Amino acid sequence: MNPQLLRITAFSAIAAGLIIAGYFIIRPGDSLPVLHPKQINPRLVDADVRLAEGEHHISDFSLIDQRRDTITLATAEGRIIVADFFFTTCPTICPKMTKNLARVQQAYPGDARLMILSHSVTPEADSVPVLAAYAALHGADPDQWHFLTGDRQQIYRLARRSYFACLDEGDGGLQDFVHTENLVLVDTQRRLRGFYDGTSSAETDRLLADIEKLMHEQWPE
């Protein structure tokens, strides 16, 4: 082989190797960050927990789903959670969110590692029969996707102090109202791992990719 051509070939091989090595050094890691209150938009974090130290974990709760089953954190033990806050008569963002959550369920049909929790922000109107009809309309698997109703103040406290899902403030009373497009990803240790615009197909794609990353993290092969 021509010596000059040999040198060019060798240089090209070395350069390609350095580019590949550099990619693996600088590319983002495959694991998702664990999100703490200090790292989250302060408008989303309740003032009482904004400066809390250590890991943040979702608080326990007791709510009723569309089958009238009591759902608590114990129900979700060992499972990844995708959570949202909606109401069945919402004509704007909620139908888009529910449609995109149906995509999440379709990506993991019957997978016991994943649980979707949709919390009604109008629990006084969204009774068990109303939620059951809404769940059936959207093809929800009741073993995987739970539409939750119950104590209004508890639900609003979860939205603001556990999931940090909404920008507004309030006391959970009848004049208070949560309306948010955020979907929240939670790992099996009850830690926050991601926020997504539930009205966006692109953001739902990102959520699905992050669920896959979290699946590999939580259950490595």
FIKOLZA-1660 file (N, C-alpha, C; in steps of 0.1 Angstrom, whole numbers, plus 5000, padded with zeros to 4 digits):
% residues 221
   i   px   py   pz ch aa at
   1 5008 4988 5000  A  M  N
   1 5000 5000 5000  A  M CA
   1 5009 5012 5000  A  M  C
   2 5004 5023 4993  A  N  N
   2 5012 5035 4992  A  N CA
   2 5013 5040 5007  A  N  C
   3 5026 5044 5011  A  P  N
   3 5029 5049 5024  A  P CA
   3 5020 5060 5028  A  P  C
   4 5018 5070 5019  A  Q  N
   4 5010 5081 5022  A  Q CA
   4 4995 5077 5025  A  Q  C
   5 4990 5068 5016  A  L  N
   5 4977 5063 5018  A  L CA
   5 4975 5055 5031  A  L  C
   6 4986 5048 5035  A  L  N
   6 4986 5040 5047  A  L CA
   6 4985 5050 5059  A  L  C
   7 4993 5061 5058  A  R  N
   7 4993 5071 5069  A  R CA
   7 4979 5077 5071  A  R  C
   8 4973 5080 5059  A  I  N
   8 4959 5086 5059  A  I CA
   8 4949 5077 5065  A  I  C
   9 4950 5064 5061  A  T  N
   9 4941 5054 5066  A  T CA
   9 4942 5052 5081  A  T  C
  10 4955 5052 5086  A  A  N
  10 4957 5050 5100  A  A CA
  10 4952 5062 5108  A  A  C
  11 4955 5074 5102  A  F  N
  11 4950 5086 5109  A  F CA
  11 4935 5087 5110  A  F  C
  12 4928 5083 5099  A  S  N
  12 4914 5083 5098  A  S CA
  12 4908 5073 5109  A  S  C
  13 4915 5061 5110  A  A  N
  13 4910 5051 5120  A  A CA
  13 4912 5056 5134  A  A  C
  14 4923 5063 5137  A  I  N
  14 4925 5069 5150  A  I CA
  14 4915 5080 5153  A  I  C
  15 4913 5089 5143  A  A  N
  15 4903 5099 5145  A  A CA
  15 4889 5094 5147  A  A  C
  16 4885 5084 5140  A  A  N
  16 4872 5078 5142  A  A CA
  16 4871 5072 5156  A  A  C
  17 4882 5065 5160  A  G  N
  17 4882 5060 5173  A  G CA
  17 4880 5070 5184  A  G  C
  18 4887 5082 5182  A  L  N
  18 4886 5092 5192  A  L CA
  18 4872 5099 5192  A  L  C
  19 4866 5100 5180  A  I  N
  19 4853 5105 5180  A  I CA
  19 4843 5096 5187  A  I  C
  20 4844 5083 5185  A  I  N
  20 4835 5073 5191  A  I CA
  20 4838 5074 5207  A  I  C
  21 4850 5074 5210  A  A  N
  21 4854 5074 5225  A  A CA
  21 4848 5087 5231  A  A  C
  22 4850 5098 5224  A  G  N
  22 4845 5111 5229  A  G CA
  22 4830 5111 5231  A  G  C
  23 4823 5104 5221  A  Y  N
  23 4808 5103 5222  A  Y CA
  23 4804 5096 5235  A  Y  C
  24 4811 5085 5238  A  F  N
  24 4807 5078 5250  A  F CA
  24 4811 5085 5263  A  F  C
  25 4821 5094 5262  A  I  N
  25 4825 5101 5274  A  I CA
  25 4815 5112 5277  A  I  C
  26 4811 5120 5266  A  I  N
  26 4803 5132 5268  A  I CA
  26 4788 5130 5267  A  I  C
  27 4784 5119 5261  A  R  N
  27 4769 5118 5259  A  R CA
  27 4762 5117 5273  A  R  C
  28 4750 5121 5274  A  P  N
  28 4742 5120 5286  A  P CA
  28 4741 5106 5291  A  P  C
  29 4741 5104 5304  A  G  N
  29 4740 5091 5310  A  G CA
  29 4727 5085 5307  A  G  C
  30 4726 5072 5308  A  D  N
  30 4713 5065 5305  A  D CA
  30 4704 5065 5317  A  D  C
  31 4709 5069 5329  A  S  N
  31 4701 5069 5341  A  S CA
  31 4694 5083 5342  A  S  C
  32 4682 5083 5348  A  L  N
  32 4675 5096 5350  A  L CA
  32 4680 5102 5364  A  L  C
  33 4680 5115 5365  A  P  N
  33 4683 5121 5377  A  P CA
  33 4672 5119 5388  A  P  C
  34 4676 5119 5400  A  V  N
  34 4666 5119 5411  A  V CA
  34 4664 5133 5415  A  V  C
  35 4651 5138 5414  A  L  N
  35 4648 5152 5415  A  L CA
  35 4645 5155 5430  A  L  C
  36 4652 5166 5435  A  H  N
  36 4649 5170 5448  A  H CA
  36 4642 5184 5448  A  H  C
  37 4635 5188 5458  A  P  N
  37 4628 5201 5458  A  P CA
  37 4637 5213 5454  A  P  C
  38 4649 5213 5458  A  K  N
  38 4658 5224 5454  A  K CA
  38 4661 5225 5439  A  K  C
  39 4660 5214 5432  A  Q  N
  39 4663 5213 5418  A  Q CA
  39 4651 5216 5409  A  Q  C
  40 4639 5217 5415  A  I  N
  40 4627 5218 5407  A  I CA
  40 4623 5233 5407  A  I  C
  41 4617 5237 5396  A  N  N
  41 4611 5251 5395  A  N CA
  41 4605 5255 5408  A  N  C
  42 4610 5265 5415  A  P  N
  42 4604 5269 5428  A  P CA
  42 4589 5272 5428  A  P  C
  43 4584 5276 5416  A  R  N
  43 4570 5279 5415  A  R CA
  43 4561 5266 5416  A  R  C
  44 4568 5255 5414  A  L  N
  44 4561 5242 5415  A  L CA
  44 4561 5236 5429  A  L  C
  45 4571 5241 5437  A  V  N
  45 4573 5234 5450  A  V CA
  45 4567 5243 5461  A  V  C
  46 4559 5236 5469  A  D  N
  46 4552 5242 5481  A  D CA
  46 4563 5249 5489  A  D  C
  47 4561 5261 5494  A  A  N
  47 4571 5268 5502  A  A CA
  47 4576 5261 5514  A  A  C
  48 4567 5253 5520  A  D  N
  48 4571 5246 5532  A  D CA
  48 4581 5235 5530  A  D  C
  49 4582 5230 5518  A  V  N
  49 4591 5219 5515  A  V CA
  49 4603 5223 5505  A  V  C
  50 4603 5236 5501  A  R  N
  50 4612 5241 5491  A  R CA
  50 4627 5239 5496  A  R  C
  51 4629 5241 5509  A  L  N
  51 4643 5240 5514  A  L CA
  51 4646 5227 5521  A  L  C
  52 4637 5217 5520  A  A  N
  52 4639 5204 5527  A  A CA
  52 4652 5198 5523  A  A  C
  53 4658 5191 5532  A  E  N
  53 4671 5184 5530  A  E CA
  53 4668 5170 5527  A  E  C
  54 4677 5163 5520  A  G  N
  54 4676 5149 5518  A  G CA
  54 4667 5146 5506  A  G  C
  55 4665 5133 5504  A  E  N
  55 4656 5128 5493  A  E CA
  55 4641 5131 5496  A  E  C
  56 4635 5135 5485  A  H  N
  56 4620 5137 5486  A  H CA
  56 4613 5124 5482  A  H  C
  57 4603 5120 5489  A  H  N
  57 4595 5108 5486  A  H CA
  57 4580 5112 5486  A  H  C
  58 4573 5105 5477  A  I  N
  58 4558 5107 5477  A  I CA
  58 4552 5103 5490  A  I  C
  59 4543 5112 5495  A  S  N
  59 4536 5109 5508  A  S CA
  59 4526 5097 5505  A  S  C
  60 4523 5090 5516  A  D  N
  60 4513 5080 5515  A  D CA
  60 4499 5086 5514  A  D  C
  61 4490 5079 5509  A  F  N
  61 4476 5084 5506  A  F CA
  61 4467 5072 5507  A  F  C
  62 4454 5075 5508  A  S  N
  62 4444 5065 5507  A  S CA
  62 4432 5071 5499  A  S  C
  63 4430 5066 5487  A  L  N
  63 4420 5070 5478  A  L CA
  63 4413 5059 5472  A  L  C
  64 4402 5061 5465  A  I  N
  64 4393 5051 5459  A  I CA
  64 4394 5052 5444  A  I  C
  65 4395 5040 5438  A  D  N
  65 4396 5040 5423  A  D CA
  65 4382 5036 5417  A  D  C
  66 4382 5035 5403  A  Q  N
  66 4370 5032 5396  A  Q CA
  66 4363 5019 5399  A  Q  C
  67 4370 5010 5406  A  R  N
  67 4364 4997 5410  A  R CA
  67 4360 4998 5425  A  R  C
  68 4361 5010 5430  A  R  N
  68 4359 5012 5445  A  R CA
  68 4369 5005 5454  A  R  C
  69 4381 5002 5448  A  D  N
  69 4392 4996 5456  A  D CA
  69 4399 5007 5462  A  D  C
  70 4404 5005 5475  A  T  N
  70 4413 5015 5481  A  T CA
  70 4427 5014 5476  A  T  C
  71 4432 5025 5472  A  I  N
  71 4446 5025 5466  A  I CA
  71 4455 5033 5475  A  I  C
  72 4466 5028 5479  A  T  N
  72 4476 5035 5488  A  T CA
  72 4490 5033 5482  A  T  C
  73 4500 5038 5488  A  L  N
  73 4513 5036 5484  A  L CA
  73 4517 5021 5484  A  L  C
  74 4511 5014 5494  A  A  N
  74 4513 5000 5495  A  A CA
  74 4509 4992 5482  A  A  C
  75 4498 4997 5476  A  T  N
  75 4493 4991 5464  A  T CA
  75 4503 4993 5453  A  T  C
  76 4511 5004 5453  A  A  N
  76 4521 5006 5443  A  A CA
  76 4535 5001 5446  A  A  C
  77 4536 4994 5457  A  E  N
  77 4549 4989 5461  A  E CA
  77 4556 4982 5450  A  E  C
  78 4569 4985 5448  A  G  N
  78 4577 4978 5438  A  G CA
  78 4573 4982 5423  A  G  C
  79 4565 4992 5421  A  R  N
  79 4561 4996 5408  A  R CA
  79 4565 5011 5405  A  R  C
  80 4567 5013 5392  A  I  N
  80 4569 5027 5387  A  I CA
  80 4555 5033 5386  A  I  C
  81 4555 5046 5390  A  I  N
  81 4542 5054 5389  A  I CA
  81 4543 5065 5379  A  I  C
  82 4533 5066 5370  A  V  N
  82 4531 5078 5362  A  V CA
  82 4518 5085 5368  A  V  C
  83 4519 5097 5372  A  A  N
  83 4508 5104 5379  A  A CA
  83 4503 5116 5371  A  A  C
  84 4490 5119 5372  A  D  N
  84 4485 5131 5367  A  D CA
  84 4473 5135 5375  A  D  C
  85 4468 5148 5372  A  F  N
  85 4457 5154 5379  A  F CA
  85 4447 5159 5369  A  F  C
  86 4435 5155 5369  A  F  N
  86 4425 5157 5358  A  F CA
  86 4411 5159 5364  A  F  C
  87 4401 5161 5355  A  F  N
  87 4387 5159 5359  A  F CA
  87 4380 5155 5347  A  F  C
  88 4369 5147 5349  A  T  N
  88 4363 5141 5338  A  T CA
  88 4355 5150 5328  A  T  C
  89 4351 5162 5333  A  T  N
  89 4344 5171 5325  A  T CA
  89 4353 5182 5319  A  T  C
  90 4365 5181 5321  A  C  N
  90 4375 5190 5315  A  C CA
  90 4374 5190 5300  A  C  C
  91 4372 5201 5293  A  P  N
  91 4371 5201 5278  A  P CA
  91 4384 5205 5271  A  P  C
  92 4395 5208 5279  A  T  N
  92 4407 5214 5273  A  T CA
  92 4419 5204 5273  A  T  C
  93 4427 5205 5284  A  I  N
  93 4439 5197 5284  A  I CA
  93 4437 5183 5288  A  I  C
  94 4427 5180 5296  A  C  N
  94 4426 5166 5302  A  C CA
  94 4423 5155 5291  A  C  C
  95 4415 5158 5281  A  P  N
  95 4413 5147 5271  A  P CA
  95 4426 5144 5264  A  P  C
  96 4435 5154 5261  A  K  N
  96 4448 5152 5255  A  K CA
  96 4457 5144 5264  A  K  C
  97 4457 5147 5277  A  M  N
  97 4465 5140 5287  A  M CA
  97 4461 5125 5288  A  M  C
  98 4447 5123 5288  A  T  N
  98 4442 5110 5289  A  T CA
  98 4446 5101 5277  A  T  C
  99 4445 5108 5265  A  K  N
  99 4448 5101 5253  A  K CA
  99 4463 5097 5253  A  K  C
 100 4472 5106 5258  A  N  N
 100 4486 5103 5258  A  N CA
 100 4489 5092 5269  A  N  C
 101 4482 5093 5280  A  L  N
 101 4484 5082 5290  A  L CA
 101 4479 5068 5285  A  L  C
 102 4469 5069 5276  A  A  N
 102 4465 5056 5270  A  A CA
 102 4477 5051 5261  A  A  C
 103 4485 5059 5255  A  R  N
 103 4497 5055 5248  A  R CA
 103 4507 5048 5257  A  R  C
 104 4508 5054 5269  A  V  N
 104 4517 5048 5279  A  V CA
 104 4512 5034 5283  A  V  C
 105 4499 5032 5285  A  Q  N
 105 4494 5019 5289  A  Q CA
 105 4496 5010 5277  A  Q  C
 106 4494 5014 5265  A  Q  N
 106 4495 5006 5253  A  Q CA
 106 4510 5001 5251  A  Q  C
 107 4519 5009 5256  A  A  N
 107 4533 5006 5254  A  A CA
 107 4537 4995 5264  A  A  C
 108 4530 4994 5275  A  Y  N
 108 4533 4984 5286  A  Y CA
 108 4520 4976 5290  A  Y  C
 109 4513 4970 5281  A  P  N
 109 4501 4963 5284  A  P CA
 109 4502 4952 5294  A  P  C
 110 4495 4953 5305  A  G  N
 110 4495 4943 5315  A  G CA
 110 4508 4942 5323  A  G  C
 111 4517 4951 5321  A  D  N
 111 4530 4951 5328  A  D CA
 111 4528 4955 5343  A  D  C
 112 4530 4946 5352  A  A  N
 112 4528 4949 5366  A  A CA
 112 4538 4958 5372  A  A  C
 113 4549 4961 5364  A  R  N
 113 4559 4970 5369  A  R CA
 113 4555 4985 5368  A  R  C
 114 4544 4988 5361  A  L  N
 114 4540 5001 5359  A  L CA
 114 4526 5004 5363  A  L  C
 115 4524 5015 5370  A  M  N
 115 4510 5019 5375  A  M CA
 115 4508 5033 5371  A  M  C
 116 4496 5036 5366  A  I  N
 116 4492 5050 5362  A  I CA
 116 4482 5054 5372  A  I  C
 117 4484 5066 5379  A  L  N
 117 4475 5071 5389  A  L CA
 117 4469 5084 5384  A  L  C
 118 4456 5085 5380  A  S  N
 118 4450 5097 5376  A  S CA
 118 4441 5102 5387  A  S  C
 119 4445 5113 5393  A  H  N
 119 4438 5119 5405  A  H CA
 119 4427 5129 5400  A  H  C
 120 4415 5127 5404  A  S  N
 120 4405 5137 5401  A  S CA
 120 4406 5149 5410  A  S  C
 121 4406 5161 5404  A  V  N
 121 4407 5174 5411  A  V CA
 121 4393 5179 5414  A  V  C
 122 4383 5172 5410  A  T  N
 122 4369 5175 5414  A  T CA
 122 4362 5162 5419  A  T  C
 123 4368 5157 5430  A  P  N
 123 4363 5144 5435  A  P CA
 123 4349 5144 5440  A  P  C
 124 4343 5156 5443  A  E  N
 124 4329 5157 5447  A  E CA
 124 4320 5154 5435  A  E  C
 125 4325 5157 5423  A  A  N
 125 4317 5154 5411  A  A CA
 125 4321 5141 5404  A  A  C
 126 4334 5137 5405  A  D  N
 126 4339 5125 5399  A  D CA
 126 4337 5113 5409  A  D  C
 127 4325 5108 5410  A  S  N
 127 4322 5097 5418  A  S CA
 127 4328 5084 5412  A  S  C
 128 4327 5073 5419  A  V  N
 128 4332 5060 5414  A  V CA
 128 4325 5056 5401  A  V  C
 129 4312 5057 5400  A  P  N
 129 4305 5054 5387  A  P CA
 129 4310 5063 5376  A  P  C
 130 4311 5076 5379  A  V  N
 130 4316 5085 5368  A  V CA
 130 4330 5081 5364  A  V  C
 131 4339 5078 5373  A  L  N
 131 4353 5074 5369  A  L CA
 131 4353 5061 5362  A  L  C
 132 4344 5052 5366  A  A  N
 132 4343 5039 5359  A  A CA
 132 4339 5041 5345  A  A  C
 133 4330 5049 5342  A  A  N
 133 4325 5052 5328  A  A CA
 133 4336 5059 5320  A  A  C
 134 4343 5068 5327  A  Y  N
 134 4354 5075 5320  A  Y CA
 134 4366 5066 5317  A  Y  C
 135 4369 5057 5326  A  A  N
 135 4380 5047 5324  A  A CA
 135 4376 5038 5313  A  A  C
 136 4364 5033 5313  A  A  N
 136 4360 5024 5302  A  A CA
 136 4360 5031 5288  A  A  C
 137 4356 5043 5288  A  L  N
 137 4356 5051 5276  A  L CA
 137 4370 5052 5270  A  L  C
 138 4380 5052 5278  A  H  N
 138 4394 5054 5274  A  H CA
 138 4402 5041 5274  A  H  C
 139 4395 5029 5276  A  G  N
 139 4401 5016 5275  A  G CA
 139 4412 5014 5286  A  G  C
 140 4409 5019 5298  A  A  N
 140 4419 5018 5309  A  A CA
 140 4418 5004 5315  A  A  C
 141 4430 4997 5316  A  D  N
 141 4431 4985 5323  A  D CA
 141 4430 4988 5338  A  D  C
 142 4420 4983 5345  A  P  N
 142 4418 4987 5360  A  P CA
 142 4429 4981 5369  A  P  C
 143 4436 4971 5364  A  D  N
 143 4447 4966 5372  A  D CA
 143 4460 4974 5371  A  D  C
 144 4460 4983 5361  A  Q  N
 144 4472 4991 5358  A  Q CA
 144 4470 5006 5359  A  Q  C
 145 4458 5010 5355  A  W  N
 145 4455 5025 5354  A  W CA
 145 4443 5028 5364  A  W  C
 146 4446 5035 5374  A  H  N
 146 4436 5038 5385  A  H CA
 146 4432 5052 5384  A  H  C
 147 4419 5055 5383  A  F  N
 147 4413 5068 5383  A  F CA
 147 4408 5070 5398  A  F  C
 148 4414 5080 5404  A  L  N
 148 4412 5081 5419  A  L CA
 148 4403 5093 5423  A  L  C
 149 4395 5090 5433  A  T  N
 149 4387 5100 5439  A  T CA
 149 4388 5099 5454  A  T  C
 150 4383 5108 5462  A  G  N
 150 4384 5107 5476  A  G CA
 150 4384 5121 5483  A  G  C
 151 4391 5123 5493  A  D  N
 151 4392 5135 5501  A  D CA
 151 4399 5146 5492  A  D  C
 152 4392 5157 5490  A  R  N
 152 4397 5168 5481  A  R CA
 152 4411 5173 5486  A  R  C
 153 4411 5176 5499  A  Q  N
 153 4423 5182 5505  A  Q CA
 153 4435 5173 5504  A  Q  C
 154 4433 5160 5505  A  Q  N
 154 4444 5150 5504  A  Q CA
 154 4449 5150 5489  A  Q  C
 155 4440 5151 5480  A  I  N
 155 4444 5151 5466  A  I CA
 155 4452 5163 5462  A  I  C
 156 4447 5175 5467  A  Y  N
 156 4454 5187 5464  A  Y CA
 156 4468 5188 5472  A  Y  C
 157 4468 5182 5483  A  R  N
 157 4481 5182 5491  A  R CA
 157 4491 5173 5483  A  R  C
 158 4486 5162 5477  A  L  N
 158 4495 5154 5469  A  L CA
 158 4500 5161 5457  A  L  C
 159 4491 5168 5450  A  A  N
 159 4495 5176 5438  A  A CA
 159 4506 5186 5442  A  A  C
 160 4505 5193 5453  A  R  N
 160 4514 5204 5456  A  R CA
 160 4526 5200 5465  A  R  C
 161 4524 5191 5474  A  R  N
 161 4535 5188 5483  A  R CA
 161 4542 5175 5480  A  R  C
 162 4537 5166 5472  A  S  N
 162 4543 5153 5469  A  S CA
 162 4548 5153 5455  A  S  C
 163 4539 5156 5445  A  Y  N
 163 4542 5155 5431  A  Y CA
 163 4547 5168 5425  A  Y  C
 164 4545 5179 5432  A  F  N
 164 4549 5192 5427  A  F CA
 164 4544 5194 5413  A  F  C
 165 4531 5191 5410  A  A  N
 165 4526 5190 5397  A  A CA
 165 4520 5203 5392  A  A  C
 166 4517 5213 5401  A  C  N
 166 4510 5225 5397  A  C CA
 166 4517 5238 5402  A  C  C
 167 4515 5249 5395  A  L  N
 167 4521 5261 5398  A  L CA
 167 4513 5270 5408  A  L  C
 168 4500 5267 5410  A  D  N
 168 4492 5275 5418  A  D CA
 168 4493 5271 5433  A  D  C
 169 4488 5279 5441  A  E  N
 169 4487 5277 5456  A  E CA
 169 4473 5277 5460  A  E  C
 170 4470 5270 5471  A  G  N
 170 4457 5270 5477  A  G CA
 170 4456 5261 5489  A  G  C
 171 4444 5260 5494  A  D  N
 171 4441 5252 5506  A  D CA
 171 4434 5240 5504  A  D  C
 172 4430 5237 5491  A  G  N
 172 4423 5225 5488  A  G CA
 172 4408 5226 5491  A  G  C
 173 4403 5238 5495  A  G  N
 173 4389 5240 5497  A  G CA
 173 4381 5241 5484  A  G  C
 174 4368 5243 5486  A  L  N
 174 4359 5243 5474  A  L CA
 174 4362 5254 5464  A  L  C
 175 4368 5265 5469  A  Q  N
 175 4371 5276 5460  A  Q CA
 175 4385 5274 5454  A  Q  C
 176 4392 5264 5458  A  D  N
 176 4406 5261 5452  A  D CA
 176 4404 5252 5440  A  D  C
 177 4414 5253 5431  A  F  N
 177 4413 5245 5419  A  F CA
 177 4427 5242 5413  A  F  C
 178 4430 5230 5411  A  V  N
 178 4443 5226 5404  A  V CA
 178 4440 5222 5390  A  V  C
 179 4447 5228 5381  A  H  N
 179 4446 5225 5367  A  H CA
 179 4460 5225 5361  A  H  C
 180 4465 5213 5358  A  T  N
 180 4479 5212 5353  A  T CA
 180 4480 5201 5342  A  T  C
 181 4489 5204 5333  A  E  N
 181 4492 5194 5322  A  E CA
 181 4503 5185 5326  A  E  C
 182 4509 5186 5337  A  N  N
 182 4521 5178 5341  A  N CA
 182 4518 5163 5343  A  N  C
 183 4526 5155 5337  A  L  N
 183 4527 5141 5341  A  L CA
 183 4539 5139 5349  A  L  C
 184 4539 5131 5359  A  V  N
 184 4550 5130 5368  A  V CA
 184 4555 5115 5369  A  V  C
 185 4568 5113 5367  A  L  N
 185 4573 5099 5368  A  L CA
 185 4580 5097 5381  A  L  C
 186 4576 5086 5387  A  V  N
 186 4581 5083 5401  A  V CA
 186 4587 5069 5401  A  V  C
 187 4598 5067 5407  A  D  N
 187 4604 5053 5407  A  D CA
 187 4599 5045 5419  A  D  C
 188 4604 5033 5420  A  T  N
 188 4599 5023 5430  A  T CA
 188 4603 5027 5444  A  T  C
 189 4612 5036 5445  A  Q  N
 189 4616 5041 5459  A  Q CA
 189 4608 5054 5462  A  Q  C
 190 4597 5057 5454  A  R  N
 190 4588 5068 5456  A  R CA
 190 4595 5082 5454  A  R  C
 191 4606 5082 5445  A  R  N
 191 4613 5094 5442  A  R CA
 191 4609 5100 5429  A  R  C
 192 4609 5113 5428  A  L  N
 192 4606 5120 5415  A  L CA
 192 4617 5118 5405  A  L  C
 193 4613 5114 5393  A  R  N
 193 4624 5112 5382  A  R CA
 193 4621 5120 5369  A  R  C
 194 4610 5126 5368  A  G  N
 194 4607 5134 5356  A  G CA
 194 4594 5141 5355  A  G  C
 195 4593 5152 5348  A  F  N
 195 4581 5159 5346  A  F CA
 195 4579 5161 5330  A  F  C
 196 4566 5160 5326  A  Y  N
 196 4563 5160 5311  A  Y CA
 196 4550 5167 5309  A  Y  C
 197 4550 5174 5297  A  D  N
 197 4537 5180 5293  A  D CA
 197 4528 5170 5287  A  D  C
 198 4518 5166 5295  A  G  N
 198 4509 5155 5291  A  G CA
 198 4500 5158 5279  A  G  C
 199 4500 5171 5274  A  T  N
 199 4493 5174 5262  A  T CA
 199 4501 5173 5249  A  T  C
 200 4514 5170 5251  A  S  N
 200 4523 5170 5239  A  S CA
 200 4527 5155 5235  A  S  C
 201 4525 5152 5223  A  S  N
 201 4530 5139 5218  A  S CA
 201 4545 5137 5219  A  S  C
 202 4552 5148 5216  A  A  N
 202 4567 5147 5217  A  A CA
 202 4571 5145 5232  A  A  C
 203 4564 5151 5241  A  E  N
 203 4567 5150 5255  A  E CA
 203 4563 5136 5260  A  E  C
 204 4553 5130 5254  A  T  N
 204 4549 5117 5258  A  T CA
 204 4559 5107 5253  A  T  C
 205 4565 5109 5241  A  D  N
 205 4576 5101 5236  A  D CA
 205 4588 5102 5245  A  D  C
 206 4590 5113 5251  A  R  N
 206 4602 5115 5260  A  R CA
 206 4599 5107 5273  A  R  C
 207 4586 5108 5278  A  L  N
 207 4582 5100 5289  A  L CA
 207 4584 5085 5287  A  L  C
 208 4580 5080 5275  A  L  N
 208 4581 5066 5272  A  L CA
 208 4596 5062 5272  A  L  C
 209 4604 5070 5267  A  A  N
 209 4619 5067 5266  A  A CA
 209 4624 5067 5281  A  A  C
 210 4619 5076 5289  A  D  N
 210 4624 5076 5303  A  D CA
 210 4619 5065 5311  A  D  C
 211 4607 5060 5308  A  I  N
 211 4602 5049 5315  A  I CA
 211 4610 5037 5312  A  I  C
 212 4614 5035 5299  A  E  N
 212 4623 5024 5295  A  E CA
 212 4636 5025 5302  A  E  C
 213 4642 5037 5304  A  K  N
 213 4654 5039 5311  A  K CA
 213 4653 5034 5326  A  K  C
 214 4642 5039 5331  A  L  N
 214 4639 5035 5345  A  L CA
 214 4637 5020 5347  A  L  C
 215 4630 5014 5338  A  M  N
 215 4628 5000 5338  A  M CA
 215 4642 4993 5339  A  M  C
 216 4651 4997 5330  A  H  N
 216 4664 4990 5330  A  H CA
 216 4672 4993 5343  A  H  C
 217 4669 5005 5349  A  E  N
 217 4676 5009 5362  A  E CA
 217 4671 5000 5373  A  E  C
 218 4657 4999 5374  A  Q  N
 218 4651 4993 5385  A  Q CA
 218 4652 4977 5384  A  Q  C
 219 4652 4972 5372  A  W  N
 219 4653 4958 5370  A  W CA
 219 4664 4955 5359  A  W  C
 220 4676 4957 5363  A  P  N
 220 4687 4954 5354  A  P CA
 220 4688 4939 5350  A  P  C
 221 4691 4937 5337  A  E  N
 221 4691 4924 5332  A  E CA
 221 4704 4917 5336  A  E  C
% end
